[in-house]
């Protein structure tokens, strides 16, 4: 499988979680926690965000944590000089969820339709 095919398969698999992430994103925004929710999809342990979905409990392949741009900046995962670039790239949160995917393909931001 090519890297592109792997990435497409990964996006399709994560799409199953889009509804739950969308609802969590609405809560994050509605409660003024952040204008920029970010979800972390991972298969190993990570020290960012709050657990939202645990793969062991739902029978899936992914753990999903809820985080924010502010936490990514505080942990230097997004450098201060790149925050405006991130904000300009961030898609409409009513239509997409922002997911930071940690996989065998590396670490990438993807925007999944809600």
MODELLER restraints for C-alpha pairs under 7 A, 6 or more apart:
rsr = mdl.restraints
at = mdl.atoms
rsr.add(forms.Gaussian(group=physical.xy_distance, feature=features.Distance(at['CA:15:A'], at['CA:112:A']), mean=6.58, stdev=0.5))
rsr.add(forms.Gaussian(group=physical.xy_distance, feature=features.Distance(at['CA:18:A'], at['CA:97:A']), mean=6.98, stdev=0.5))
rsr.add(forms.Gaussian(group=physical.xy_distance, feature=features.Distance(at['CA:18:A'], at['CA:112:A']), mean=6.85, stdev=0.5))
rsr.add(forms.Gaussian(group=physical.xy_distance, feature=features.Distance(at['CA:18:A'], at['CA:114:A']), mean=5.50, stdev=0.5))
rsr.add(forms.Gaussian(group=physical.xy_distance, feature=features.Distance(at['CA:19:A'], at['CA:114:A']), mean=6.15, stdev=0.5))
rsr.add(forms.Gaussian(group=physical.xy_distance, feature=features.Distance(at['CA:21:A'], at['CA:97:A']), mean=6.80, stdev=0.5))
rsr.add(forms.Gaussian(group=physical.xy_distance, feature=features.Distance(at['CA:22:A'], at['CA:97:A']), mean=6.16, stdev=0.5))
rsr.add(forms.Gaussian(group=physical.xy_distance, feature=features.Distance(at['CA:22:A'], at['CA:114:A']), mean=6.15, stdev=0.5))
rsr.add(forms.Gaussian(group=physical.xy_distance, feature=features.Distance(at['CA:25:A'], at['CA:37:A']), mean=5.69, stdev=0.5))
rsr.add(forms.Gaussian(group=physical.xy_distance, feature=features.Distance(at['CA:28:A'], at['CA:34:A']), mean=6.04, stdev=0.5))
rsr.add(forms.Gaussian(group=physical.xy_distance, feature=features.Distance(at['CA:28:A'], at['CA:37:A']), mean=6.61, stdev=0.5))
rsr.add(forms.Gaussian(group=physical.xy_distance, feature=features.Distance(at['CA:29:A'], at['CA:35:A']), mean=5.38, stdev=0.5))
rsr.add(forms.Gaussian(group=physical.xy_distance, feature=features.Distance(at['CA:34:A'], at['CA:68:A']), mean=6.37, stdev=0.5))
rsr.add(forms.Gaussian(group=physical.xy_distance, feature=features.Distance(at['CA:36:A'], at['CA:68:A']), mean=5.72, stdev=0.5))
rsr.add(forms.Gaussian(group=physical.xy_distance, feature=features.Distance(at['CA:36:A'], at['CA:69:A']), mean=5.56, stdev=0.5))
rsr.add(forms.Gaussian(group=physical.xy_distance, feature=features.Distance(at['CA:37:A'], at['CA:67:A']), mean=5.95, stdev=0.5))
rsr.add(forms.Gaussian(group=physical.xy_distance, feature=features.Distance(at['CA:37:A'], at['CA:68:A']), mean=4.42, stdev=0.5))
rsr.add(forms.Gaussian(group=physical.xy_distance, feature=features.Distance(at['CA:37:A'], at['CA:69:A']), mean=6.46, stdev=0.5))
rsr.add(forms.Gaussian(group=physical.xy_distance, feature=features.Distance(at['CA:37:A'], at['CA:98:A']), mean=6.92, stdev=0.5))
rsr.add(forms.Gaussian(group=physical.xy_distance, feature=features.Distance(at['CA:38:A'], at['CA:66:A']), mean=6.28, stdev=0.5))
rsr.add(forms.Gaussian(group=physical.xy_distance, feature=features.Distance(at['CA:38:A'], at['CA:67:A']), mean=5.01, stdev=0.5))
rsr.add(forms.Gaussian(group=physical.xy_distance, feature=features.Distance(at['CA:38:A'], at['CA:68:A']), mean=4.87, stdev=0.5))
rsr.add(forms.Gaussian(group=physical.xy_distance, feature=features.Distance(at['CA:38:A'], at['CA:69:A']), mean=6.43, stdev=0.5))
rsr.add(forms.Gaussian(group=physical.xy_distance, feature=features.Distance(at['CA:38:A'], at['CA:98:A']), mean=5.13, stdev=0.5))
rsr.add(forms.Gaussian(group=physical.xy_distance, feature=features.Distance(at['CA:38:A'], at['CA:99:A']), mean=5.66, stdev=0.5))
rsr.add(forms.Gaussian(group=physical.xy_distance, feature=features.Distance(at['CA:38:A'], at['CA:100:A']), mean=6.80, stdev=0.5))
rsr.add(forms.Gaussian(group=physical.xy_distance, feature=features.Distance(at['CA:39:A'], at['CA:64:A']), mean=6.46, stdev=0.5))
rsr.add(forms.Gaussian(group=physical.xy_distance, feature=features.Distance(at['CA:39:A'], at['CA:65:A']), mean=5.56, stdev=0.5))
rsr.add(forms.Gaussian(group=physical.xy_distance, feature=features.Distance(at['CA:39:A'], at['CA:66:A']), mean=4.69, stdev=0.5))
rsr.add(forms.Gaussian(group=physical.xy_distance, feature=features.Distance(at['CA:39:A'], at['CA:67:A']), mean=5.63, stdev=0.5))
rsr.add(forms.Gaussian(group=physical.xy_distance, feature=features.Distance(at['CA:39:A'], at['CA:98:A']), mean=6.17, stdev=0.5))
rsr.add(forms.Gaussian(group=physical.xy_distance, feature=features.Distance(at['CA:39:A'], at['CA:99:A']), mean=4.58, stdev=0.5))
rsr.add(forms.Gaussian(group=physical.xy_distance, feature=features.Distance(at['CA:39:A'], at['CA:100:A']), mean=5.94, stdev=0.5))
rsr.add(forms.Gaussian(group=physical.xy_distance, feature=features.Distance(at['CA:40:A'], at['CA:64:A']), mean=5.47, stdev=0.5))
rsr.add(forms.Gaussian(group=physical.xy_distance, feature=features.Distance(at['CA:40:A'], at['CA:65:A']), mean=5.01, stdev=0.5))
rsr.add(forms.Gaussian(group=physical.xy_distance, feature=features.Distance(at['CA:40:A'], at['CA:66:A']), mean=6.45, stdev=0.5))
rsr.add(forms.Gaussian(group=physical.xy_distance, feature=features.Distance(at['CA:40:A'], at['CA:99:A']), mean=5.68, stdev=0.5))
rsr.add(forms.Gaussian(group=physical.xy_distance, feature=features.Distance(at['CA:40:A'], at['CA:100:A']), mean=4.74, stdev=0.5))
rsr.add(forms.Gaussian(group=physical.xy_distance, feature=features.Distance(at['CA:40:A'], at['CA:101:A']), mean=5.92, stdev=0.5))
rsr.add(forms.Gaussian(group=physical.xy_distance, feature=features.Distance(at['CA:41:A'], at['CA:62:A']), mean=6.11, stdev=0.5))
rsr.add(forms.Gaussian(group=physical.xy_distance, feature=features.Distance(at['CA:41:A'], at['CA:63:A']), mean=5.67, stdev=0.5))
rsr.add(forms.Gaussian(group=physical.xy_distance, feature=features.Distance(at['CA:41:A'], at['CA:64:A']), mean=4.64, stdev=0.5))
rsr.add(forms.Gaussian(group=physical.xy_distance, feature=features.Distance(at['CA:41:A'], at['CA:65:A']), mean=6.66, stdev=0.5))
rsr.add(forms.Gaussian(group=physical.xy_distance, feature=features.Distance(at['CA:41:A'], at['CA:99:A']), mean=6.66, stdev=0.5))
rsr.add(forms.Gaussian(group=physical.xy_distance, feature=features.Distance(at['CA:41:A'], at['CA:100:A']), mean=6.14, stdev=0.5))
rsr.add(forms.Gaussian(group=physical.xy_distance, feature=features.Distance(at['CA:41:A'], at['CA:101:A']), mean=4.80, stdev=0.5))
rsr.add(forms.Gaussian(group=physical.xy_distance, feature=features.Distance(at['CA:41:A'], at['CA:102:A']), mean=6.17, stdev=0.5))
rsr.add(forms.Gaussian(group=physical.xy_distance, feature=features.Distance(at['CA:42:A'], at['CA:62:A']), mean=5.65, stdev=0.5))
rsr.add(forms.Gaussian(group=physical.xy_distance, feature=features.Distance(at['CA:42:A'], at['CA:63:A']), mean=5.30, stdev=0.5))
rsr.add(forms.Gaussian(group=physical.xy_distance, feature=features.Distance(at['CA:42:A'], at['CA:64:A']), mean=6.54, stdev=0.5))
rsr.add(forms.Gaussian(group=physical.xy_distance, feature=features.Distance(at['CA:42:A'], at['CA:101:A']), mean=6.26, stdev=0.5))
rsr.add(forms.Gaussian(group=physical.xy_distance, feature=features.Distance(at['CA:42:A'], at['CA:102:A']), mean=5.10, stdev=0.5))
rsr.add(forms.Gaussian(group=physical.xy_distance, feature=features.Distance(at['CA:42:A'], at['CA:103:A']), mean=6.59, stdev=0.5))
rsr.add(forms.Gaussian(group=physical.xy_distance, feature=features.Distance(at['CA:43:A'], at['CA:61:A']), mean=6.84, stdev=0.5))
rsr.add(forms.Gaussian(group=physical.xy_distance, feature=features.Distance(at['CA:43:A'], at['CA:62:A']), mean=5.35, stdev=0.5))
rsr.add(forms.Gaussian(group=physical.xy_distance, feature=features.Distance(at['CA:43:A'], at['CA:63:A']), mean=5.89, stdev=0.5))
rsr.add(forms.Gaussian(group=physical.xy_distance, feature=features.Distance(at['CA:48:A'], at['CA:67:A']), mean=6.88, stdev=0.5))
rsr.add(forms.Gaussian(group=physical.xy_distance, feature=features.Distance(at['CA:49:A'], at['CA:65:A']), mean=5.17, stdev=0.5))
rsr.add(forms.Gaussian(group=physical.xy_distance, feature=features.Distance(at['CA:49:A'], at['CA:66:A']), mean=4.97, stdev=0.5))
rsr.add(forms.Gaussian(group=physical.xy_distance, feature=features.Distance(at['CA:49:A'], at['CA:67:A']), mean=4.27, stdev=0.5))
rsr.add(forms.Gaussian(group=physical.xy_distance, feature=features.Distance(at['CA:50:A'], at['CA:65:A']), mean=5.02, stdev=0.5))
rsr.add(forms.Gaussian(group=physical.xy_distance, feature=features.Distance(at['CA:50:A'], at['CA:66:A']), mean=5.17, stdev=0.5))
rsr.add(forms.Gaussian(group=physical.xy_distance, feature=features.Distance(at['CA:50:A'], at['CA:67:A']), mean=6.61, stdev=0.5))
rsr.add(forms.Gaussian(group=physical.xy_distance, feature=features.Distance(at['CA:51:A'], at['CA:64:A']), mean=6.23, stdev=0.5))
rsr.add(forms.Gaussian(group=physical.xy_distance, feature=features.Distance(at['CA:51:A'], at['CA:65:A']), mean=4.33, stdev=0.5))
rsr.add(forms.Gaussian(group=physical.xy_distance, feature=features.Distance(at['CA:51:A'], at['CA:66:A']), mean=6.41, stdev=0.5))
rsr.add(forms.Gaussian(group=physical.xy_distance, feature=features.Distance(at['CA:52:A'], at['CA:64:A']), mean=5.49, stdev=0.5))
rsr.add(forms.Gaussian(group=physical.xy_distance, feature=features.Distance(at['CA:52:A'], at['CA:65:A']), mean=5.08, stdev=0.5))
rsr.add(forms.Gaussian(group=physical.xy_distance, feature=features.Distance(at['CA:52:A'], at['CA:66:A']), mean=6.16, stdev=0.5))
rsr.add(forms.Gaussian(group=physical.xy_distance, feature=features.Distance(at['CA:53:A'], at['CA:63:A']), mean=5.41, stdev=0.5))
rsr.add(forms.Gaussian(group=physical.xy_distance, feature=features.Distance(at['CA:53:A'], at['CA:64:A']), mean=4.90, stdev=0.5))
rsr.add(forms.Gaussian(group=physical.xy_distance, feature=features.Distance(at['CA:53:A'], at['CA:65:A']), mean=6.84, stdev=0.5))
rsr.add(forms.Gaussian(group=physical.xy_distance, feature=features.Distance(at['CA:54:A'], at['CA:63:A']), mean=4.68, stdev=0.5))
rsr.add(forms.Gaussian(group=physical.xy_distance, feature=features.Distance(at['CA:54:A'], at['CA:64:A']), mean=6.62, stdev=0.5))
rsr.add(forms.Gaussian(group=physical.xy_distance, feature=features.Distance(at['CA:55:A'], at['CA:61:A']), mean=5.53, stdev=0.5))
rsr.add(forms.Gaussian(group=physical.xy_distance, feature=features.Distance(at['CA:55:A'], at['CA:62:A']), mean=5.12, stdev=0.5))
rsr.add(forms.Gaussian(group=physical.xy_distance, feature=features.Distance(at['CA:55:A'], at['CA:63:A']), mean=5.07, stdev=0.5))
rsr.add(forms.Gaussian(group=physical.xy_distance, feature=features.Distance(at['CA:72:A'], at['CA:78:A']), mean=5.63, stdev=0.5))
rsr.add(forms.Gaussian(group=physical.xy_distance, feature=features.Distance(at['CA:73:A'], at['CA:79:A']), mean=6.07, stdev=0.5))
rsr.add(forms.Gaussian(group=physical.xy_distance, feature=features.Distance(at['CA:73:A'], at['CA:80:A']), mean=6.60, stdev=0.5))
rsr.add(forms.Gaussian(group=physical.xy_distance, feature=features.Distance(at['CA:95:A'], at['CA:113:A']), mean=5.88, stdev=0.5))
rsr.add(forms.Gaussian(group=physical.xy_distance, feature=features.Distance(at['CA:95:A'], at['CA:114:A']), mean=5.52, stdev=0.5))
rsr.add(forms.Gaussian(group=physical.xy_distance, feature=features.Distance(at['CA:96:A'], at['CA:111:A']), mean=5.77, stdev=0.5))
rsr.add(forms.Gaussian(group=physical.xy_distance, feature=features.Distance(at['CA:96:A'], at['CA:112:A']), mean=5.25, stdev=0.5))
rsr.add(forms.Gaussian(group=physical.xy_distance, feature=features.Distance(at['CA:96:A'], at['CA:113:A']), mean=4.42, stdev=0.5))
rsr.add(forms.Gaussian(group=physical.xy_distance, feature=features.Distance(at['CA:96:A'], at['CA:114:A']), mean=5.08, stdev=0.5))
rsr.add(forms.Gaussian(group=physical.xy_distance, feature=features.Distance(at['CA:97:A'], at['CA:111:A']), mean=5.46, stdev=0.5))
rsr.add(forms.Gaussian(group=physical.xy_distance, feature=features.Distance(at['CA:97:A'], at['CA:112:A']), mean=5.31, stdev=0.5))
rsr.add(forms.Gaussian(group=physical.xy_distance, feature=features.Distance(at['CA:97:A'], at['CA:113:A']), mean=6.54, stdev=0.5))
rsr.add(forms.Gaussian(group=physical.xy_distance, feature=features.Distance(at['CA:97:A'], at['CA:114:A']), mean=6.39, stdev=0.5))
rsr.add(forms.Gaussian(group=physical.xy_distance, feature=features.Distance(at['CA:98:A'], at['CA:109:A']), mean=6.84, stdev=0.5))
rsr.add(forms.Gaussian(group=physical.xy_distance, feature=features.Distance(at['CA:98:A'], at['CA:110:A']), mean=5.94, stdev=0.5))
rsr.add(forms.Gaussian(group=physical.xy_distance, feature=features.Distance(at['CA:98:A'], at['CA:111:A']), mean=4.65, stdev=0.5))
rsr.add(forms.Gaussian(group=physical.xy_distance, feature=features.Distance(at['CA:98:A'], at['CA:112:A']), mean=6.64, stdev=0.5))
rsr.add(forms.Gaussian(group=physical.xy_distance, feature=features.Distance(at['CA:99:A'], at['CA:109:A']), mean=5.57, stdev=0.5))
rsr.add(forms.Gaussian(group=physical.xy_distance, feature=features.Distance(at['CA:99:A'], at['CA:110:A']), mean=5.25, stdev=0.5))
rsr.add(forms.Gaussian(group=physical.xy_distance, feature=features.Distance(at['CA:99:A'], at['CA:111:A']), mean=6.10, stdev=0.5))
rsr.add(forms.Gaussian(group=physical.xy_distance, feature=features.Distance(at['CA:100:A'], at['CA:107:A']), mean=6.86, stdev=0.5))
rsr.add(forms.Gaussian(group=physical.xy_distance, feature=features.Distance(at['CA:100:A'], at['CA:108:A']), mean=5.63, stdev=0.5))
rsr.add(forms.Gaussian(group=physical.xy_distance, feature=features.Distance(at['CA:100:A'], at['CA:109:A']), mean=4.43, stdev=0.5))
rsr.add(forms.Gaussian(group=physical.xy_distance, feature=features.Distance(at['CA:100:A'], at['CA:110:A']), mean=6.42, stdev=0.5))
rsr.add(forms.Gaussian(group=physical.xy_distance, feature=features.Distance(at['CA:101:A'], at['CA:107:A']), mean=5.50, stdev=0.5))
rsr.add(forms.Gaussian(group=physical.xy_distance, feature=features.Distance(at['CA:101:A'], at['CA:108:A']), mean=5.31, stdev=0.5))
rsr.add(forms.Gaussian(group=physical.xy_distance, feature=features.Distance(at['CA:101:A'], at['CA:109:A']), mean=6.18, stdev=0.5))
rsr.add(forms.Gaussian(group=physical.xy_distance, feature=features.Distance(at['CA:102:A'], at['CA:108:A']), mean=6.86, stdev=0.5))
